[in-house]
Amino acid sequence: MDIVLIRHAAAEPLGSPGVRFDAERALTSEGIRDMERIATGLQRILEKPGAIISSPLVRARQTAEIVAEAFGITSEELIEEERLGPDASPQDLLEVAQKTKKDCVVLVGHDPAFSRFVSFATCGHHRGGVWMKKGGVARVQVSEGEMELVWLLPPRIMKALAE
């Protein structure tokens, strides 16, 4: 199975007008534009995923909707999963993806959870070493209990793929 991790794009800072809680932070207009380009780039290197699962936080859900639209997946088909929050463990992410029984699953969420997962896949532990930028995308292949990082692409490369 392939697990594709997409970290949400740039979001409004906490304390912005109308934003009292972290979960309410929406993508900025620049974040939306960036993610539209990133999703276009992703289409060029990834077949249509079997499932897109998002953190319920607003910025992740918006990111997931942009990616879903690029792949012709309706927002009703998106799955929200509480365990995809910023503090998710690598095991949480793995269990959420494997529960779908799909060959390719896109998870949309946050750091530090996603960087920890990529670190775990590459180093066998989740203590630092790999950091995903906002809008960054990673593909991890899971087979027979082994994990292999296939690629980790920063947003500038993802956007360049769209051109």
C-alpha positions, -999 to 999 in steps of 0.1 A, spaced: 0 0 0 11 36 -7 4 63 19 6 98 6 9 125 32 0 160 24 6 187 49 -20 215 48 -11 247 30 -5 281 47 -33 290 72 -45 321 90 -26 327 122 -43 321 155 -58 353 167 -68 366 132 -103 381 131 -128 354 137 -102 328 147 -103 320 184 -92 284 183 -65 265 164 -91 242 148 -108 272 132 -78 284 112 -86 285 75 -62 285 45 -50 319 35 -58 330 -1 -21 323 -9 -25 289 7 -55 281 -15 -36 292 -46 -5 272 -37 -25 241 -29 -43 243 -62 -10 242 -80 4 215 -57 -27 194 -64 -22 198 -101 15 188 -97 4 158 -77 -19 146 -105 12 143 -127 29 119 -103 1 100 -86 -28 80 -99 -62 86 -84 -61 75 -48 -85 50 -34 -93 73 -4 -86 108 9 -87 111 46 -84 144 63 -80 158 98 -112 176 108 -94 209 114 -106 235 89 -72 241 71 -67 204 65 -103 198 53 -99 227 28 -66 212 16 -83 178 12 -111 194 -8 -87 210 -32 -68 177 -37 -101 158 -41 -113 182 -67 -81 178 -87 -86 140 -88 -124 141 -95 -133 130 -60 -164 147 -45 -162 164 -11 -188 139 1 -164 111 -5 -137 126 18 -133 109 51 -126 129 83 -106 112 110 -100 127 144 -67 107 148 -51 128 121 -45 158 144 -11 175 149 -2 151 177 -10 119 159 16 91 163 31 72 134 11 42 145 -22 62 144 -15 73 108 -6 38 98 -37 23 113 -60 50 97 -45 43 63 -46 5 66 -82 5 78 -93 15 43 -78 -16 27 -70 6 -4 -38 4 -24 -32 41 -23 -45 64 5 -39 101 8 -38 115 44 -41 153 48 -30 167 81 -4 184 102 30 186 116 46 175 137 26 142 131 35 140 94 72 147 99 73 121 127 57 95 103 83 102 76 111 100 101 97 68 114 95 53 79 131 63 71 149 60 104 128 36 125 120 62 151 101 95 151 126 118 168 134 145 142 155 143 111 128 150 85 106 180 83 76 185 60 69 221 49 34 234 46 21 220 13 48 194 13 40 159 0 55 125 9 49 90 -4 56 60 18 52 25 6 42 -1 32 47 -38 25 48 -67 48 55 -46 78 83 -26 61 81 11 52 101 28 25 101 65 17 95 67 -21 97 105 -23 94 136 -2 87 168 -22 86 204 -9 59 227 -21 82 245 -46 88 213 -64 52 203 -63 42 236 -78 69 233 -105 54 200 -115 21 219 -123 38 240 -149 
